Amino acid sequence: MFSTRSAMTAPIELLPREDRRERLREAGYNPFNLASRDVFVDLLTDSGTGAMSSDQWAAMLSGDEAYAGSRSFEGLERAVSDVMGFEYVLPTHQGRGAENVLYGHLLSEGDVVLNNTHFDTTRAHVAANGATPLDCPVEEATDPALDAPFKGNLDLDAARGAVSEAGAERVAAVVLTITNNSMAGQPVSVENTHAARELADDLDVPLVIDACRFAENAHFVREREPEFADSSVAEIAREQLSYADCVVMSGKKEGLSNVGGFLALRDPALKTALKPRLILYEGFPTYGGMAGRDMAAMAVGLREAVDDRRVRARVDQVRSLGDRLRERGVPVYDPVGGHAVYVDAGALFSHLDRSEFPGQALVCAAYLEGGVRTVELGSLAFPGTDRPELVRLALPRRTYHDEHLDHVAEAFGTVVERREEVAGLELVTDPDPPELRHFSAELRPVDAGVLDE
């Protein structure tokens, strides 16, 4: 049995229901606008919100804050090489900084990018550079009730069809997001990664892996891909990443850190080409937006990330939350992913039209009932798509305990009991760009109901 014990605590408070209702109104029915002090259990994201280990805190004390040639950067380089198999590293302040540096160089007006499913910031960076993001999820991913092993895979037939329609000369990159965050944190098989590599070779474009949750993905590969049943998470991760030309990484996920990210590269010429943009937007290539102490913490975190026991405990906790929700009649996306439980708001609120943002209505109802903050990944976050109306409950790593999971399940169970009373929402503000509107949009209830009694 593997577990951890708390070495540091922080107080949290559940506000009275009427106070929560008022905070929700003041936030424009968008929990992104809530103050953290007003949240009891915060499942908005697992990005940078987890607890670091004692070894990570110890490493921070010896961080080298030199502007150039930092020892901490050298340690991060070694960790990326050992864990992920890449020789060249460009550090950034977080994952979207790495996206900005890479896609600002790779993409031009009229280009096309193929992805198993673009996440919000990836989609926004592609669009901001005048390119078109094309999602190619496998068909089974769109059915929340279907239990299939690799619903995060890239649909190769759909991707090749998109190439035929757009023209091969327009495709600038093939991207795999592992795990597939926009499709309920579902894993991608090594076999599918190899096929994506072949597609990229046929098109003579780079294969980019967004590796934010690469260790959790490797854990699922070991469980579900027979060839790797006897391999370690570390071995599977190295194998899967070996097919990529470059990696975009938010260290706030499986760098197990509170800040930071990087690009990992194989081609020294690409590193040279990216350096000026890195310096302009992030910082000198041996700190790139991070303090030395943060690089030191991430170097330790990357090695901890591929520890088999840690990953198993992490995935088991997420599955436990999924089980508790199911017991209370909450429709959960199957199978449960590695970093979050996704709830099918469309099934729960079948009385609401997509235009009334059922996912966002569920997000607001969960906060009202239990002070639980989550995030909508449906028609508000991804306008113009027909993706499922999902709500993500992302568990910060090494942070919450059983009593918190019970509270979350109880809050959602209350929402289930009162689901017919929950009204839909309409936009009050619809900020640009559309790919990022869910971060700051303000809404209001369409009719009086639980949200606005």
C-alpha positions as CSV (number, residue, x, y, z in Angstrom):
1,M,0.0,0.0,0.0
2,F,1.3,3.5,-0.9
3,S,0.1,6.7,0.6
4,T,1.2,10.1,1.8
5,R,0.8,12.1,5.0
6,S,0.1,15.8,5.3
7,A,3.1,18.0,6.3
8,M,1.3,21.3,5.8
9,T,-2.4,22.3,6.0
10,A,-4.5,25.3,5.0
11,P,-7.9,26.3,6.4
12,I,-11.0,26.2,4.2
13,E,-14.5,27.4,5.1
14,L,-17.9,26.5,3.7
15,L,-19.9,29.8,3.5
16,P,-23.6,29.8,4.3
17,R,-25.9,29.0,1.4
18,E,-27.2,32.6,1.0
19,D,-23.6,33.9,1.0
20,R,-22.7,31.4,-1.7
21,R,-25.8,32.5,-3.7
22,E,-24.7,36.2,-3.5
23,R,-21.1,35.3,-4.5
24,L,-22.4,33.4,-7.5
25,R,-24.5,36.4,-8.6
26,E,-21.5,38.8,-8.1
27,A,-19.4,36.4,-10.2
28,G,-21.8,36.6,-13.1
29,Y,-22.6,32.9,-12.7
30,N,-19.0,32.1,-13.7
31,P,-17.0,30.4,-10.9
32,F,-13.7,31.6,-12.6
33,N,-14.7,35.0,-11.1
34,L,-15.0,33.6,-7.5
35,A,-12.4,34.4,-4.9
36,S,-10.7,31.2,-3.7
37,R,-11.6,32.1,-0.1
38,D,-15.3,31.7,-1.1
39,V,-14.7,28.1,-2.3
40,F,-14.8,25.1,0.0
41,V,-13.5,22.3,-2.3
42,D,-11.8,23.6,-5.4
43,L,-11.9,21.2,-8.4
44,L,-11.6,23.9,-11.1
45,T,-8.3,22.5,-12.3
46,D,-5.4,20.3,-11.3
47,S,-3.0,22.8,-13.0
48,G,-0.5,24.1,-10.4
49,T,-3.0,23.6,-7.5
50,G,-1.6,20.4,-6.0
51,A,0.7,19.9,-3.0
52,M,4.4,19.5,-3.5
53,S,6.5,16.8,-1.8
54,S,9.0,17.4,0.9
55,D,11.8,16.6,-1.6
56,Q,10.5,19.3,-3.9
57,W,10.4,21.9,-1.1
58,A,13.9,20.9,-0.1
59,A,15.1,21.3,-3.7
60,M,13.7,24.9,-3.8
61,L,16.1,25.9,-1.0
62,S,19.1,25.3,-3.3
63,G,17.6,26.9,-6.4
64,D,20.1,28.8,-8.4
65,E,18.6,32.2,-9.4
66,A,21.3,33.1,-12.0
67,Y,20.0,34.8,-15.1
68,A,22.2,32.7,-17.4
69,G,23.7,29.3,-16.9
70,S,21.6,28.3,-13.9
71,R,22.4,25.0,-12.1
72,S,18.7,24.6,-11.6
73,F,18.2,24.7,-15.4
74,E,20.9,22.0,-15.8
75,G,19.0,19.8,-13.3
76,L,15.8,20.3,-15.2
77,E,17.5,19.4,-18.4
78,R,18.8,16.2,-16.9
79,A,15.3,15.3,-15.5
80,V,13.7,15.9,-18.9
81,S,16.3,13.8,-20.6
82,D,16.1,10.9,-18.1
83,V,12.3,10.9,-17.8
84,M,11.1,11.9,-21.3
85,G,14.1,11.2,-23.6
86,F,14.6,14.7,-25.1
87,E,18.0,16.4,-25.4
88,Y,16.9,20.0,-25.7
89,V,14.8,22.0,-23.2
90,L,13.4,25.5,-23.4
91,P,11.8,26.5,-20.1
92,T,8.6,28.7,-20.0
93,H,6.4,30.2,-17.3
94,Q,3.7,27.5,-18.0
95,G,2.3,25.4,-20.8
96,R,0.6,28.1,-22.7
97,G,3.9,30.0,-22.8
98,A,5.4,26.9,-24.5
99,E,2.4,26.9,-26.9
100,N,3.0,30.5,-27.8
101,V,6.7,30.0,-28.5
102,L,6.2,26.9,-30.6
103,Y,3.0,27.7,-32.5
104,G,4.0,31.3,-33.1
105,H,6.9,29.8,-35.0
106,L,5.3,26.8,-36.7
107,L,2.0,28.3,-37.9
108,S,1.1,30.8,-40.6
109,E,-2.2,32.2,-42.0
110,G,-4.2,29.5,-43.7
111,D,-2.4,26.5,-42.0
112,V,-4.3,23.6,-40.5
113,V,-3.4,21.7,-37.3
114,L,-4.8,18.2,-36.6
115,N,-5.4,17.1,-33.0
116,N,-7.1,14.3,-31.2
117,T,-8.9,17.2,-29.6
118,H,-7.6,20.7,-29.0
119,F,-7.7,22.1,-25.5
120,D,-8.8,25.7,-25.0
121,T,-5.5,27.4,-24.9
122,T,-4.1,25.2,-27.7
123,R,-7.1,26.0,-29.9
124,A,-6.7,29.7,-29.1
125,H,-3.0,29.8,-30.0
126,V,-3.7,28.0,-33.3
127,A,-6.4,30.5,-34.2
128,A,-4.4,33.5,-33.0
129,N,-1.8,32.6,-35.6
130,G,-4.3,32.5,-38.4
131,A,-4.5,28.7,-38.6
132,T,-7.5,26.3,-38.3
133,P,-7.6,23.8,-35.4
134,L,-9.3,20.6,-36.6
135,D,-10.4,18.0,-34.0
136,C,-10.3,14.3,-34.9
137,P,-11.5,12.4,-31.9
138,V,-12.5,8.8,-32.3
139,E,-16.3,8.3,-32.6
140,E,-16.6,6.4,-29.3
141,A,-15.3,9.5,-27.5
142,T,-18.6,11.3,-28.1
143,D,-20.6,8.7,-26.2
144,P,-20.2,9.4,-22.4
145,A,-21.9,6.1,-21.5
146,L,-19.6,3.9,-23.6
147,D,-16.8,2.0,-21.8
148,A,-13.9,1.8,-24.3
149,P,-10.2,1.6,-23.4
150,F,-8.7,4.5,-25.5
151,K,-11.4,7.1,-26.2
152,G,-8.6,9.7,-26.3
153,N,-7.2,8.4,-29.5
154,L,-6.8,10.4,-32.8
155,D,-9.2,9.1,-35.4
156,L,-6.7,8.4,-38.3
157,D,-9.5,8.1,-40.9
158,A,-11.0,11.4,-39.9
159,A,-7.6,13.0,-39.9
160,R,-6.8,11.7,-43.4
161,G,-10.2,12.9,-44.6
162,A,-9.5,16.3,-43.2
163,V,-6.2,16.4,-45.0
164,S,-7.9,15.5,-48.3
165,E,-10.4,18.2,-47.8
166,A,-8.0,20.9,-46.7
167,G,-5.0,20.0,-48.8
168,A,-1.9,18.3,-47.5
169,E,0.2,21.4,-48.2
170,R,-1.9,23.3,-45.6
171,V,-1.2,20.9,-42.7
172,A,1.5,22.4,-40.4
173,A,1.5,19.9,-37.5
174,V,-0.2,16.8,-36.0
175,V,-0.8,17.1,-32.3
176,L,-1.7,14.5,-29.7
177,T,-2.9,15.6,-26.3
178,I,-2.2,12.9,-23.6
179,T,-4.4,12.4,-21.8
180,N,-7.1,13.9,-24.0
181,N,-8.3,16.6,-21.6
182,S,-11.1,18.0,-23.8
183,M,-12.4,14.4,-24.2
184,A,-12.8,13.7,-20.5
185,G,-9.2,13.0,-19.8
186,Q,-9.2,9.8,-21.9
187,P,-6.0,8.0,-22.7
188,V,-4.2,7.6,-26.0
189,S,-2.7,4.2,-26.8
190,V,1.0,3.7,-27.8
191,E,-0.3,2.1,-31.0
192,N,-2.3,5.2,-31.9
193,T,0.8,7.4,-31.1
194,H,2.8,5.3,-33.5
195,A,0.1,5.7,-36.2
196,A,0.1,9.4,-35.6
197,R,3.8,9.4,-36.1
198,E,3.4,7.7,-39.5
199,L,0.7,10.3,-40.5
200,A,3.0,13.1,-39.6
201,D,5.8,11.5,-41.6
202,D,3.5,11.1,-44.6
203,L,2.7,14.8,-44.4
204,D,6.3,15.8,-43.6
205,V,5.2,17.8,-40.6
206,P,6.2,17.5,-36.9
207,L,4.3,15.4,-34.4
208,V,3.8,17.4,-31.3
209,I,2.7,15.8,-28.0
210,D,1.0,17.9,-25.3
211,A,2.4,15.8,-22.5
212,C,0.8,17.5,-19.5
213,R,-0.5,14.2,-18.1
214,F,1.9,11.7,-19.8
215,A,2.4,9.6,-16.7
216,E,-1.3,9.1,-16.1
217,N,-1.6,8.1,-19.7
218,A,1.2,5.6,-19.3
219,H,-0.6,4.0,-16.4
220,F,-3.7,3.5,-18.5
221,V,-1.6,2.0,-21.3
222,R,-0.2,-0.5,-18.8
223,E,-3.7,-1.4,-17.8
224,R,-5.3,-1.6,-21.2
225,E,-2.6,-2.3,-23.9
226,P,-1.5,-5.9,-23.5
227,E,1.9,-5.4,-25.0
228,F,2.8,-3.1,-22.0
229,A,1.2,-5.0,-19.2
230,D,4.6,-5.8,-17.6
231,S,6.3,-2.4,-18.3
232,S,6.7,0.4,-15.7
233,V,5.1,3.8,-16.1
234,A,8.5,5.2,-16.7
235,E,9.3,2.8,-19.5
236,I,5.9,3.3,-21.2
237,A,6.2,7.1,-21.0
238,R,9.7,7.0,-22.6
239,E,8.3,4.7,-25.4
240,Q,5.3,6.8,-26.1
241,L,7.1,10.1,-26.1
242,S,9.8,8.7,-28.4
243,Y,7.5,9.1,-31.4
244,A,7.2,12.9,-30.9
245,D,9.4,15.5,-32.5
246,C,8.7,17.9,-29.7
247,V,6.7,18.1,-26.5
248,V,4.7,20.9,-25.0
249,M,4.6,20.6,-21.3
250,S,2.8,22.3,-18.5
251,G,4.8,21.5,-15.4
252,K,1.8,22.5,-13.3
253,K,0.3,19.1,-14.1
254,E,2.8,16.2,-14.1
255,G,5.8,18.3,-13.2
256,L,3.9,18.3,-9.9
257,S,4.8,22.0,-9.5
258,N,2.8,25.2,-8.8
259,V,4.2,27.0,-11.8
260,G,6.3,26.4,-14.9
261,G,6.5,24.5,-18.2
262,F,8.8,23.8,-21.1
263,L,9.3,22.7,-24.7
264,A,11.3,19.5,-25.1
265,L,12.9,19.1,-28.6
266,R,15.1,16.7,-30.6
267,D,16.2,19.0,-33.4
268,P,18.9,21.5,-32.5
269,A,18.0,23.7,-35.5
270,L,14.4,24.0,-34.1
271,K,15.9,25.0,-30.8
272,T,18.0,27.7,-32.4
273,A,15.0,29.0,-34.4
274,L,12.8,29.2,-31.3
275,K,15.3,30.9,-29.0
276,P,14.5,34.5,-30.2
277,R,10.8,34.1,-29.6
278,L,11.5,32.5,-26.2
279,I,13.7,35.4,-25.2
280,L,11.1,37.9,-26.4
281,Y,8.0,36.4,-24.6
282,E,9.4,34.2,-21.8
283,G,13.0,35.0,-20.8
284,F,16.6,33.9,-21.3
285,P,16.8,30.2,-22.4
286,T,18.2,29.1,-19.1
287,Y,15.3,30.4,-17.0
288,G,12.5,31.1,-19.5
289,G,9.9,32.6,-17.1
290,M,10.7,30.5,-14.1
291,A,12.7,31.1,-11.0
292,G,15.6,28.7,-10.3
293,R,13.8,27.3,-7.3
294,D,10.8,26.5,-9.4
295,M,13.0,24.7,-12.0
296,A,14.6,22.7,-9.1
297,A,11.1,21.7,-7.8
298,M,10.0,20.6,-11.3
299,A,13.1,18.5,-11.9
300,V,12.2,16.5,-8.7
301,G,8.5,16.5,-9.6
302,L,9.1,15.0,-13.1
303,R,11.0,12.0,-11.5
304,E,8.2,11.6,-8.9
305,A,5.6,11.8,-11.6
306,V,6.6,8.4,-13.1
307,D,6.7,6.5,-9.8
308,D,4.3,3.6,-10.3
309,R,2.9,3.8,-6.8
310,R,2.2,7.6,-7.0
311,V,0.4,7.3,-10.3
312,R,-1.7,4.3,-9.1
313,A,-2.7,6.2,-5.9
314,R,-3.6,9.2,-8.0
315,V,-5.8,7.4,-10.5
316,D,-7.4,5.3,-7.7
317,Q,-8.5,8.5,-5.9
318,V,-10.1,9.9,-9.1
319,R,-11.9,6.6,-9.6
320,S,-13.1,6.7,-6.0
321,L,-14.7,10.1,-6.6
322,G,-16.4,8.7,-9.7
323,D,-17.8,5.8,-7.8
324,R,-19.2,8.0,-5.1
325,L,-20.9,10.2,-7.7
326,R,-22.4,7.2,-9.4
327,E,-23.8,6.0,-6.1
328,R,-25.8,9.2,-5.9
329,G,-27.2,9.0,-9.4
330,V,-24.8,11.4,-11.1
331,P,-24.2,10.5,-14.8
332,V,-20.4,10.1,-15.1
333,Y,-18.4,9.9,-18.3
334,D,-17.1,6.3,-18.6
335,P,-14.5,5.2,-18.1
336,V,-13.2,7.7,-15.5
337,G,-10.0,9.5,-16.6
338,G,-6.8,10.0,-14.7
339,H,-6.9,13.5,-13.5
340,A,-10.6,14.3,-13.3
341,V,-14.2,13.0,-13.2
342,Y,-16.3,14.4,-16.0
343,V,-20.1,14.6,-15.5
344,D,-22.5,14.4,-18.4
345,A,-24.5,17.6,-17.8
346,G,-26.5,17.1,-20.9
347,A,-27.9,13.8,-19.5
348,L,-28.5,15.2,-16.1
349,F,-30.3,18.4,-17.3
350,S,-32.1,16.9,-20.3
351,H,-34.8,19.6,-19.8
352,L,-32.2,22.3,-20.9
353,D,-31.4,23.1,-24.4
354,R,-27.7,23.4,-25.4
355,S,-28.3,27.1,-26.0
356,E,-29.0,27.3,-22.2
357,F,-25.5,26.0,-21.3
358,P,-26.5,23.0,-19.2
359,G,-22.8,22.4,-18.2
360,Q,-22.5,25.9,-16.8
361,A,-25.8,25.5,-15.0
362,L,-24.4,22.4,-13.3
363,V,-21.2,24.2,-12.4
364,C,-23.2,26.9,-10.7
365,A,-25.6,24.5,-9.0
366,A,-22.6,22.5,-7.5
367,Y,-21.2,25.7,-6.1
368,L,-24.5,26.7,-4.7
369,E,-25.2,23.4,-3.1
370,G,-21.8,22.7,-1.6
371,G,-19.2,25.4,-2.3
372,V,-17.6,23.1,-4.9
373,R,-15.9,24.9,-7.8
374,T,-15.7,23.0,-11.1
375,V,-15.4,23.9,-14.8
376,E,-17.7,23.5,-17.8
377,L,-16.1,21.9,-20.9
378,G,-19.1,22.0,-23.3
379,S,-20.9,24.6,-25.4
380,L,-19.7,27.6,-23.4
381,A,-16.0,26.6,-23.5
382,F,-16.1,25.2,-27.0
383,P,-18.6,27.3,-29.0
384,G,-19.7,26.1,-32.4
385,T,-18.9,22.4,-31.7
386,D,-21.2,19.5,-31.0
387,R,-19.1,18.0,-28.2
388,P,-20.8,16.5,-25.1
389,E,-22.0,18.9,-22.4
390,L,-19.4,18.0,-19.8
391,V,-18.4,19.3,-16.4
392,R,-14.9,18.5,-15.2
393,L,-14.1,17.8,-11.6
394,A,-10.3,18.0,-11.6
395,L,-8.6,16.7,-8.4
396,P,-5.5,18.6,-7.4
397,R,-2.7,16.1,-6.7
398,R,-1.9,15.2,-3.1
399,T,-4.4,17.7,-1.7
400,Y,-7.9,16.5,-0.8
401,H,-8.9,13.5,1.4
402,D,-11.9,11.1,1.7
403,E,-14.1,13.6,3.6
404,H,-13.7,16.1,0.8
405,L,-14.7,13.5,-1.8
406,D,-17.7,12.6,0.3
407,H,-18.7,16.3,0.4
408,V,-18.4,16.7,-3.3
409,A,-20.5,13.6,-4.0
410,E,-23.1,14.8,-1.5
411,A,-23.3,18.3,-3.2
412,F,-23.8,16.7,-6.6
413,G,-26.3,14.2,-5.2
414,T,-28.4,17.2,-4.0
415,V,-28.2,18.7,-7.5
416,V,-29.5,15.4,-8.9
417,E,-32.5,15.5,-6.5
418,R,-33.3,19.1,-7.5
419,R,-32.3,18.8,-11.2
420,E,-35.8,19.7,-12.6
421,E,-35.6,23.0,-10.7
422,V,-32.4,24.1,-12.2
423,A,-32.8,26.8,-14.9
424,G,-30.6,27.4,-17.8
425,L,-28.3,30.4,-18.4
426,E,-27.8,33.0,-21.0
427,L,-24.8,35.2,-21.8
428,V,-24.6,38.7,-20.5
429,T,-21.1,39.3,-21.9
430,D,-19.5,37.2,-24.7
431,P,-15.8,38.2,-24.7
432,D,-13.3,37.6,-27.5
433,P,-11.7,35.4,-28.5
434,P,-14.4,32.8,-28.5
435,E,-11.9,30.1,-27.7
436,L,-11.3,31.7,-24.3
437,R,-14.7,33.2,-23.5
438,H,-15.4,30.8,-20.6
439,F,-12.6,32.3,-18.5
440,S,-14.3,35.6,-18.1
441,A,-17.9,35.5,-19.6
442,E,-20.7,36.7,-17.4
443,L,-24.1,34.9,-17.5
444,R,-27.6,35.0,-15.8
445,P,-30.4,32.6,-15.3
446,V,-32.9,32.4,-18.0
447,D,-35.8,31.7,-15.5
448,A,-36.1,31.7,-11.8
449,G,-35.0,28.5,-10.3
450,V,-32.5,26.9,-7.9
451,L,-29.8,29.3,-9.0
452,D,-31.8,32.5,-8.5
453,E,-34.6,31.8,-6.1
